[in-house]
Amino acid sequence: MKKFWPLLILLISSLFIISCDNSDDNDSNNNNVNVEYPAVFDLTFNFTKVNDFTYYYPHDFSGMLSQDIILVYRRDYDNNNAPYWQSLPKTYYVDNGSLEYNYNFVTNNVQINLDSSFNLSAATSDIKSRYMNNQTFRVVLVPTIYGNKNANATDLRKMSYEDVIKKYNINDSNVTTLK
């Protein structure tokens, strides 16, 4: 019986050692997250008193990491009525005062705000048609680490939409519209 106990202890401890697995080790350089981004989405909506001049889209951008970045651009038009994308935040000066588009985001939603230095409920029809109704925004999701490129949120926000698309090699020819 004295020989049995050491063998039993050896057998049990061997089972514990063999069953150990390092597959759950956290390696900060190896985030196995299945994310289909960089990606581009469009949102079109109206800023109204009913929605408190705020658009809240609770879309779950699942797979995004907390350090990744969401950029938002507003479609505007030049003097020849050609569309282009204006980076947010953006302030416009109108006869009544100023309008500012801004946004907040986390990995599971984006919120776009229209603030003003005057009462938006009393906005003229020109301001409503140009700055409040049928506004289209482009949401760009970018990882902070992409290939051999490290992103810095401050640097990305200084870049034009076209520069971000080029940097991340994003195909924006068929953009999904979020509803």
Sequence and secondary structure as in RCSB ss.txt:
>XXXX:A:sequence
MKKFWPLLILLISSLFIISCDNSDDNDSNNNNVNVEYPAVFDLTFNFTKVNDFTYYYPHDFSGMLSQDIILVYRR
DYDNNNAPYWQSLPKTYYVDNGSLEYNYNFVTNNVQINLDSSFNLSAATSDIKSRYMNNQTFRVVLVPTIYGNKN
ANATDLRKMSYEDVIKKYNINDSNVTTLK
>XXXX:A:secstr
 TTHHHHHHHHHHHHHHHH   TT   TT        SEEEEEEE   TTTTTEEEE    TT  TT EEEEEEE
EE TTS EEEEESSEEEEETTEEEEEEEEEETTEEEEEEEESS GGG  HHHIIIIISSEEEEEEEE SEETTEE
  HHHHHHS HHHHHHHTT   SS EE  
